[in-house]
């Protein structure tokens, strides 16, 4: 009997190793280990996961397949992960075969308690209905005006005074934290018309904001654990699941009060054509359809989650890149000063009376290019995943079986030589600008996917640029930032590309004298011949004893 079991054991091991040898040879990418798959490599590189994925993709021409569970019958299905950043594959996944690649049951299960069947956590008809409804609102100029109003007020009355105080007191600030608070106040105002005032003087904790943060963090923790384990912890009431349940109750109670109050206000003002409520929640509530309070709460939470972290994280990396690239900073300041001289005159005190207006922001082409270049290198959402409904073949020939998952690496898509050229590691906003420097160049949609692409492309893309340009211009116009000596700037491994230790900066007063002088010399050259000078054009001419000062 003992011999029988020993023989059976060795036969099973031999069969498994033969199977494993076959399966591992069919996979490209990180090394696959028996039983554990590629998990050892993932764990080893957990503190640099996005860069590790990018390295593997560069080595595999933009696509590789691996398994996270090297077990027969699972390795080619639930355990198989296809990772890609190939633009043609992205178009196929996000557009051509859109219906075959939904978010899937794993994603929806993780976020269901917090986001329900909201627009960012749903598929099929549920998603399509919300998408169409929201799309109608995001195309209105009224919503853009609402965003500008909330952003301008927060910049003028809260953000700038805090930075000014830090400058006068020579105290460093965590810019990432300030930006998170600023964008949270803005998105709450735009979404449901309430100001949580997290950026108020003293930076005190707001109950709703704190509960929202805890609920988001606890939801993200579920991705680390197998579904069976976190569901067991939820049922028993252990760890972060307890915090998640309590935080969701707090968040939903807060939003329920907002909704009930808004219902009363809208009922009183239904005959008033000058209804002051232009937030998204009010717009949904004023439609003919009758939405449940639960639906409205999830609508609000989905938009808050999408609009808070993404802009603040992008701005954090933008300001850090600016401190590392003074030439780019100088060009941005040159552009801002050029616009303000034309719109507000030469009195620099008027430049900082109010944040820049629509028309002024729209002219900041180089600033938009610098923000886009930031998102290319440091996208707010570095990785995203899809579930495969039925067997399919990607444009590069990769077979993806039903039941497996696909991760498309947004972080890697901006770091491929085959897509962006030899200079892909460089922070170079010029790649987004036409040769004459007058137009912003839209890159191919599936080459630059920081705002997603296809039917799920970000509805708030234009509003995000509006907010980021307004904040960036306000800061750079008033202050010069330097990273605190010894401060470590590292990526935090999360669904959102936070800085692990924040962004600690020193705030200095901005001296615009040299920049303004340069703008004036460019706008009006000085033609000198002997002792006589007169106004000339803006081109540079040297020769024959004649010099025209300017910049071509």
C-alpha positions in Angstrom: 0.0 0.0 0.0 2.8 2.4 0.9 4.5 1.7 -2.4 1.2 2.5 -4.2 0.8 5.9 -2.6 4.5 6.8 -3.1 4.2 5.8 -6.7 1.0 7.8 -7.1 2.6 10.8 -5.5 5.6 10.7 -7.8 3.4 10.1 -10.8 1.3 13.2 -9.9 4.4 15.3 -9.4 5.9 14.2 -12.6 2.7 14.9 -14.5 2.4 18.3 -12.9 6.0 19.2 -13.8 5.5 18.1 -17.4 2.4 20.3 -17.5 4.1 23.2 -15.8 7.0 23.0 -18.3 4.6 23.1 -21.2 2.5 26.0 -19.7 5.5 28.1 -18.6 7.1 27.9 -22.1 3.9 29.3 -23.6 4.1 32.4 -21.3 6.2 35.5 -21.8 7.1 38.0 -19.2 8.1 37.6 -15.6 9.3 34.2 -14.4 6.5 31.7 -13.5 7.1 29.4 -10.5 5.3 26.1 -9.8 2.0 26.6 -8.0 2.8 30.3 -7.2 2.9 31.5 -10.7 4.4 35.0 -11.0 3.4 36.0 -7.5 6.9 35.8 -6.1 8.1 38.4 -8.7 5.1 40.6 -8.0 5.8 40.5 -4.2 9.5 41.1 -4.7 8.8 44.2 -6.8 5.7 45.4 -4.9 7.4 48.7 -4.1 8.0 49.4 -7.8 5.3 47.4 -9.4 4.4 49.9 -12.2 8.0 50.2 -13.3 8.4 46.4 -13.1 5.4 45.9 -15.4 6.8 48.5 -17.8 10.2 46.7 -17.9 8.5 43.4 -18.7 6.4 45.0 -21.4 9.4 46.7 -23.0 11.2 43.3 -23.1 8.1 41.7 -24.7 7.3 44.3 -27.3 4.3 45.6 -25.5 2.4 42.4 -24.5 3.0 39.5 -22.2 0.9 36.7 -20.5 1.5 35.3 -17.1 -0.4 33.3 -14.5 -0.9 34.1 -10.9 -2.0 30.6 -10.0 0.0 27.8 -11.7 -2.6 25.1 -11.2 -4.1 22.9 -13.9 -7.6 24.1 -15.2 -7.0 27.5 -13.6 -3.7 28.7 -15.2 -5.3 29.2 -18.6 -8.5 30.7 -17.3 -9.0 32.6 -14.0 -5.3 32.4 -13.2 -4.2 33.8 -16.6 -3.4 37.5 -16.9 -2.7 39.3 -20.2 -0.8 42.5 -19.7 -0.5 45.0 -22.6 0.2 48.6 -23.6 0.2 48.1 -27.4 -2.0 50.9 -28.9 -3.7 48.6 -31.3 -4.5 46.1 -28.5 -5.9 49.0 -26.4 -8.1 50.1 -29.2 -9.4 46.6 -29.7 -10.1 46.2 -25.9 -11.5 49.7 -25.2 -13.4 50.2 -28.5 -13.6 47.5 -31.1 -14.6 44.6 -28.8 -15.8 46.9 -25.9 -18.6 44.5 -25.0 -16.3 41.6 -24.6 -14.1 43.4 -22.0 -16.3 44.7 -19.1 -14.9 45.6 -15.7 -16.1 42.2 -14.6 -17.3 40.5 -11.4 -14.1 40.9 -9.3 -13.9 44.7 -9.7 -17.6 45.1 -9.1 -17.6 42.9 -6.0 -14.7 44.9 -4.5 -16.4 48.3 -4.9 -20.0 47.4 -4.6 -20.5 48.3 -0.9 -19.1 51.8 -1.6 -20.1 52.6 -5.2 -23.1 50.3 -5.7 -24.0 50.2 -9.4 -22.7 53.6 -10.1 -21.2 54.6 -13.4 -17.6 53.6 -12.5 -18.6 50.3 -11.1 -21.2 49.0 -13.6 -21.3 47.4 -17.0 -23.9 46.8 -19.7 -27.3 48.7 -19.7 -26.8 50.0 -16.2 -23.6 51.7 -17.2 -24.9 52.9 -20.6 -28.0 54.6 -19.0 -25.9 56.5 -16.5 -23.3 57.4 -19.1 -25.8 58.9 -21.5 -27.5 60.9 -18.7 -24.2 62.2 -17.4 -22.8 63.0 -20.9 -25.7 65.4 -21.5 -24.7 67.3 -18.4 -21.0 67.4 -19.0 -21.5 69.0 -22.4 -23.3 72.0 -20.9 -21.4 75.3 -20.5 -23.2 75.8 -17.2 -21.3 72.9 -15.6 -18.0 74.4 -16.8 -19.0 77.8 -15.2 -19.9 75.9 -12.0 -16.5 74.2 -11.9 -14.7 77.5 -12.6 -16.6 79.2 -9.7 -15.8 76.5 -7.2 -12.1 76.3 -8.2 -11.6 80.1 -8.3 -13.1 80.6 -4.9 -11.0 77.8 -3.3 -7.8 79.2 -4.9 -8.4 82.8 -3.9 -9.8 82.4 -0.4 -8.1 79.2 0.8 -5.2 77.8 -1.2 -3.3 81.0 -2.0 -3.5 82.3 1.6 -2.1 79.0 3.0 0.8 79.1 0.6 1.4 82.8 1.4 1.5 82.1 5.1 3.9 79.2 4.5 6.1 81.6 2.5 6.1 84.3 5.2 6.7 81.8 8.0 9.3 79.9 6.0 7.6 76.6 6.9 7.4 73.7 4.4 4.0 72.3 3.4 2.8 69.0 2.1 1.6 70.1 -1.3 0.0 66.8 -2.1 -2.1 67.0 1.0 -3.2 70.6 0.2 -4.1 69.6 -3.4 -6.1 66.6 -2.2 -8.1 68.9 0.1 -8.5 71.5 -2.6 -9.8 69.1 -5.3 -12.0 67.3 -2.7 -13.8 70.6 -1.8 -14.1 71.4 -5.5 -15.5 68.1 -6.6 -18.0 68.0 -3.7 -19.2 71.4 -4.7 -19.6 70.5 -8.3 -21.2 67.1 -7.6 -23.7 67.9 -4.8 -23.3 71.6 -4.1 -21.9 71.3 -0.6 -18.5 72.5 0.6 -16.8 70.2 3.2 -14.2 72.9 3.8 -11.3 70.5 4.2 -8.9 73.3 3.0 -10.2 75.8 5.6 -7.6 77.5 7.9 -6.2 75.0 10.3 -6.8 72.1 7.9 -9.1 70.4 10.4 -10.6 67.0 9.8 -14.0 66.8 8.2 -16.2 63.9 9.2 -17.5 63.2 5.7 -14.0 63.5 4.1 -12.4 61.3 6.7 -15.1 58.6 6.3 -14.8 58.8 2.5 -11.0 58.3 2.8 -11.3 55.3 5.1 -14.0 53.7 2.9 -11.9 54.1 -0.2 -8.7 52.8 1.5 -10.6 49.8 2.9 -12.1 49.0 -0.5 -8.7 49.1 -2.1 -7.4 46.6 0.5 -9.8 44.0 -0.9 -7.7 43.8 -4.1 -4.8 42.4 -2.1 -6.8 39.6 -0.5 -8.5 36.6 -2.3 -12.2 37.3 -2.6 -13.1 34.4 -0.2 -10.9 35.9 2.5 -12.2 39.5 2.5 -15.8 38.2 2.3 -15.1 36.0 5.3 -13.6 39.0 7.2 -16.7 41.0 6.2 -19.0 38.3 7.5 -17.1 37.9 10.8 -16.4 41.6 11.2 -12.6 41.8 11.2 -10.0 44.3 10.3 -10.6 46.9 7.6 -14.0 45.5 6.9 -15.3 47.0 10.2 -13.9 50.4 9.2 -15.4 50.1 5.8 -18.9 49.3 7.1 -18.9 52.2 9.6 -17.4 54.6 7.1 -20.1 53.8 4.5 -22.8 54.4 7.0 -21.3 57.8 7.8 -21.0 58.7 4.1 -24.5 57.6 3.2 -26.1 59.4 6.2 -24.3 62.6 5.1 -25.4 62.3 1.5 -29.0 61.4 2.6 -29.2 64.7 4.5 -27.9 66.5 1.4 -30.5 64.8 -0.9 -33.4 65.4 1.5 -32.4 69.1 1.9 -32.0 69.5 -1.8 -35.5 68.0 -2.5 -37.1 70.6 -0.3 -35.1 73.4 -1.9 -36.0 72.3 -5.4 -39.6 71.9 -4.5 -39.8 75.4 -3.2 -37.9 76.8 -6.2 -39.5 74.7 -9.0 -41.2 77.8 -10.4 -38.1 79.9 -10.1 -36.2 80.2 -13.4 -33.1 81.5 -11.6 -32.6 78.3 -9.6 -29.2 78.6 -8.0 -28.4 74.9 -7.9 -26.2 73.9 -10.9 -24.5 70.9 -9.3 -24.7 67.4 -10.8 -26.9 66.0 -8.1 -29.5 68.7 -8.6 -29.4 68.2 -12.3 -30.2 64.5 -11.9 -32.9 65.3 -9.4 -34.6 67.9 -11.8 -35.0 65.3 -14.6 -38.3 63.8 -15.3 -37.2 60.3 -14.3 -37.7 59.5 -10.6 -34.4 58.2 -9.1 -34.2 56.5 -5.8 -32.1 58.0 -3.0 -29.7 55.1 -3.2 -29.1 55.7 -6.9 -28.5 59.4 -6.3 -26.1 58.7 -3.4 -24.1 56.3 -5.7 -24.1 58.9 -8.5 -22.6 61.4 -6.2 -20.0 59.0 -4.7 -18.9 57.8 -8.1 -18.1 61.3 -9.3 -16.4 62.3 -6.1 -14.1 59.3 -6.3 -13.3 59.9 -9.9 -12.7 63.7 -9.6 -10.9 64.0 -6.3 -7.7 61.9 -6.5 -7.0 62.1 -10.2 -6.5 65.9 -10.5 -4.6 66.3 -7.3 -2.2 63.4 -8.0 -1.5 64.7 -11.5 -0.8 68.2 -10.1 1.5 66.8 -7.4 3.7 65.1 -10.0 3.5 68.2 -12.2 4.9 70.5 -9.5 7.6 68.0 -8.7 8.6 67.8 -12.4 8.6 71.6 -12.6 11.1 71.8 -9.7 13.3 69.4 -11.7 13.0 71.2 -15.0 13.5 75.0 -14.6 13.6 75.5 -18.3 10.0 74.2 -18.6 9.0 76.4 -15.7 10.4 79.5 -17.3 8.5 78.7 -20.6 5.2 78.3 -18.6 5.8 81.6 -16.8 6.6 83.3 -20.1 3.3 82.1 -21.6 1.3 83.1 -18.5 2.8 86.6 -18.4 2.3 87.1 -22.1 -1.4 86.4 -21.8 -1.8 88.6 -18.6 0.0 91.6 -20.1 -2.6 91.5 -23.0 -5.6 90.8 -20.8 -4.8 92.7 -17.5 -2.2 95.2 -18.5 1.2 95.9 -17.0 0.2 96.3 -13.4 1.3 93.0 -11.9 -0.9 93.5 -8.8 -3.9 93.0 -11.0 -2.5 89.7 -12.2 -3.1 88.1 -8.8 -6.4 89.8 -7.8 -8.3 86.8 -9.2 -7.5 83.4 -10.7 -7.3 83.3 -14.5 -10.6 83.4 -16.4 -11.8 80.9 -19.1 -10.4 82.9 -22.0 -7.0 83.3 -20.3 -6.7 79.6 -19.4 -7.7 78.5 -22.9 -4.7 80.4 -24.3 -2.2 78.5 -22.1 -1.1 76.0 -24.7 2.3 75.2 -23.3 0.9 74.8 -19.7 -1.6 72.2 -21.1 1.2 70.5 -22.9 3.3 70.3 -19.7 0.3 68.8 -17.8 -0.3 66.3 -20.6 3.4 65.3 -20.5 3.1 64.9 -16.8 0.1 62.5 -17.3 2.1 60.6 -19.9 4.9 59.8 -17.5 2.8 59.7 -14.3 -0.9 58.9 -15.1 -3.2 59.2 -12.1 -4.5 55.7 -12.6 -1.4 53.7 -13.7 -3.1 50.3 -14.4 -6.6 49.2 -15.2 -8.1 45.7 -15.8 -10.9 44.0 -17.7 -12.6 40.7 -17.6 -12.7 38.5 -20.8 -16.3 37.3 -21.6 -15.4 35.1 -24.6 -12.3 33.7 -26.4 -10.6 36.4 -28.5 -7.4 37.2 -30.4 -5.8 40.6 -29.9 -4.4 42.5 -33.0 -0.9 41.4 -32.2 -1.9 37.7 -32.3 -2.2 37.1 -28.6 -5.0 34.6 -27.7 -7.0 35.5 -24.6 -9.4 32.8 -23.3 -12.8 33.5 -21.7 -12.7 33.8 -17.9 -9.2 35.3 -17.9 -8.3 39.0 -17.2 -6.5 41.7 -19.1 -4.5 44.5 -17.5 -3.7 47.4 -19.7 -0.9 49.4 -18.3 -1.5 53.1 -18.7 1.8 53.8 -16.9 3.7 51.7 -19.4 1.9 53.1 -22.5 3.6 56.4 -21.9 7.0 54.9 -21.5 7.5 52.8 -24.7 10.2 53.7 -27.2 8.2 52.2 -30.0 5.4 54.7 -29.3 7.1 57.8 -28.1 10.6 57.6 -29.6 14.1 57.5 -28.1 13.5 60.5 -25.9 10.5 58.9 -24.1 12.2 59.3 -20.6 12.5 63.0 -21.1 9.9 65.5 -19.7 9.4 67.4 -22.9 6.1 69.3 -23.3 7.2 70.3 -26.9 6.1 66.9 -28.1 2.5 68.1 -27.6 2.8 71.4 -29.5 2.8 72.1 -33.3 6.0 73.3 -35.0 4.9 76.9 -34.9 4.1 76.7 -31.2 0.6 77.9 -31.6 -1.5 74.7 -31.4 -1.9 71.9 -28.9 -1.5 68.5 -30.7 -4.0 65.8 -29.8 -2.1 62.5 -29.6 -3.8 59.3 -30.9 -6.5 58.3 -28.4 -5.1 54.8 -27.8 -1.5 56.1 -27.6 -2.3 58.4 -24.7 -4.9 56.8 -22.4 -4.5 58.7 -19.2 -8.1 59.7 -19.5 -9.1 56.2 -20.7 -10.4 55.8 -24.2 -13.3 54.5 -26.3 -16.9 54.6 -24.9 -15.6 54.9 -21.3 -13.3 58.0 -22.0 -13.4 60.4 -19.1 -16.4 62.7 -19.3 -14.7 65.3 -17.1 -11.5 65.5 -19.2 -12.0 69.2 -20.1 -13.1 70.1 -16.6 -9.9 68.4 -15.3 -7.7 70.4 -17.5 -9.6 73.6 -16.5 -9.0 72.9 -12.8 -5.4 71.8 -13.2 -4.5 74.8 -15.4 -6.2 77.2 -13.0 -4.4 75.8 -9.9 -1.0 75.5 -11.7 -1.1 79.1 -13.0 -2.1 80.5 -9.6 0.8 78.8 -7.8 3.5 79.5 -10.4 2.5 83.1 -10.8 2.9 83.7 -7.1 5.5 81.3 -5.8 8.7 79.4 -6.6 8.7 75.9 -5.1 11.6 73.8 -4.0 11.5 70.3 -2.6 12.6 70.1 1.0 16.1 68.8 1.3 16.2 65.1 2.0 12.5 64.5 1.1 12.0 61.3 -0.7 9.6 61.4 -3.7 8.4 57.8 -4.4 5.4 56.2 -5.9 2.8 54.7 -3.6 1.6 51.3 -4.8 -2.2 52.0 -5.1 -4.8 52.2 -7.8 -4.0 55.9 -7.8 -0.4 57.0 -8.3 0.0 58.9 -5.0 3.4 60.0 -3.7 4.2 57.7 -0.9 5.5 60.4 1.5 3.6 63.3 0.1 5.4 66.3 -1.6 7.1 68.5 1.0 8.1 71.8 -0.5 9.4 75.2 0.6 7.4 78.1 -0.7 9.3 81.2 -2.0 8.1 84.5 -3.4 8.1 84.6 -7.2 10.1 87.4 -8.9 8.6 87.9 -12.4 10.9 90.8 -13.4 13.2 88.8 -15.7 10.2 86.9 -17.2 8.3 90.1 -17.9 11.3 91.8 -19.4 11.7 88.9 -21.7 8.1 89.0 -22.8 8.3 92.7 -23.6 11.5 92.3 -25.6 9.8 89.5 -27.6 6.7 91.6 -28.2 8.5 94.7 -29.2 12.1 94.5 -30.5 14.5 97.4 -30.2 16.3 98.2 -33.4 19.6 100.1 -32.6 21.9 101.6 -35.3 24.6 103.7 -33.8 23.1 105.9 -31.1 19.6 105.8 -32.6 17.0 103.2 -31.5 13.5 102.6 -32.7 10.7 100.0 -32.3 11.1 97.1 -34.7 9.5 93.7 -35.2 9.9 90.6 -33.1 12.4 88.7 -35.2 16.0 88.4 -34.4 18.4 90.1 -36.8 22.1 90.5 -36.3 24.4 92.0 -38.9 25.6 95.2 -40.6 25.9 97.0 -37.2 22.1 96.5 -36.6 20.7 94.4 -33.8 17.0 93.7 -33.1 16.4 92.2 -29.6 13.7 89.5 -29.5 13.0 85.9 -29.6 12.1 83.9 -32.7 
